[in-house]
Amino acid sequence: MRRLLSLLFPLLLGGARLSLHAQVWDALCADSHRIDTTRVGELRAEMNALAFFQNNEFSSQIMKGYTLPGAWLQPKLTFAPLSQISLEAGAHLLLFNGANRYPNYAYHDIAQWKGNQHQHGVHALPYFRVQADFKNLTLVLGDLYGAQNHQLILPLYNPEQNLSADPETGFQLLLDKRHIHLDTWMNWQSYIFNLDTHQEAFTVGINATLKCNRKEKPFLWEVPIQLLLQHRGGELDVTDRGVQTVCNASAGVRMTYRHASGHVLNRLCAEVDALGSYQQHGTLWPFDTGFGLHASAQATLLRNLTVSLGYVGIPRQYANLYGSPFFGTISLKHPGTLFRGMHTAYANLGYAYNFTSAYRLGAQLDIFDANSKGMSALTFGFGVYFRVCPSFRITKTKSR
């Protein structure tokens, strides 16, 4: 942690001169799931796109470094026939600069399950979402409000997947009430027909945030409870891999202080979480149970310059489903290598500048200081991003 802070301090001094807005991943990748009632009856053309350059200088025994230069685009048509119903249809296109062949699925290791089926030129998927809003409940079928919208803690979800992962598709329920926010979803990642030679796969997720006091108060106390469970297999499975079921879970407490008129400190958030991993069936992970502790603090300074510091302590073993490998004890660089415990301190400095609500520029720096018995690694990654999401009205019809 001392080495990490000594590197971060001069970056903070330089970053304080920037014109900044909001935590970078929320500003660039999170979207409101409420239907815009001012656009009822409008048929609109939208372009939702993110251009990115992510460079990870991961010089460690945990994982190899890599670069993600490219963009994803979602051209689509949207239509809200009623104030409670929204329809969207289009395509999701992923392009890495210099690449000309893509596996059908690019979400973690699913590419290996269908590695003999490829697309050329660009990774393309259909995009379709139908949504119904009720008073406090939102129902979504098709493409979900996934990735950053789930608001999962860092050890459970690596936000870099906002760049490279396929859109989540399936079924989602969102509940917003005074004392609870609930996001539940099933992301169907791999479909099989009879005699297919790959496995069916889906992920079930839950994020339940209990709000212990009114959001109007300057201090907000919350209890976040999160679960990710992935199942592979199925009745039609003819492979020899067998059923695989693994999960990650967390439970903790979060305190947020908001000072709207603060000149230096606008927001401060501190959180502590207990982490758990469990393999109910199969041999995807070399052990069945693991646990750890996560503590973090995030400050919004000087009109939304966001600085985060955190620590993940794993006394023995812990496996990640979608989180960063620096928060687990399984090496991705040397398959089969396990670390005896892991203690990782991390820091983040990020910003997103709003030209307008449809054009946002962002940048981020991540530093990891990971230590285990016989292994120590201080490594970093950085990225630059540009979100473009213009919307144009084609025609307007009268609602019935």
Secondary structure, DSSP 8 states (H G I E B T S, - for coil): -HHHHHHHHHHHHHHTTS---S-HHHHHH----S--GGGTTEEEEEEEEEEEEEEEE--SSS---EEEEEEEEEEEEEEEEETTEEEEEEEEEEEETT--EEES--STTHHHHTTT-EEESSEEEEEEEEEEE-SSEEEEEEE-S-GGGG---TTT--TTHHHHS---EEEEEEEEETTEEEEEEEEEEE---TT-SS-EEEEEEEEEEEE-S-TTSSEEEEEEEEEEEEEEE-TT--SSS--EEEEEEEEEEEEEEE-TT-SSEEEEEEEEEEEEEEEEESSSSSSSEEEEEEEEEEEEETTTEEEEEEEEEESS----SSS-GGGSSB-SSSTT-B-S-EEEEEEEEEEEEEEETTEEEEEEEEEEEEEETTEEEEEEEEEEEEEE--EEEEEE----
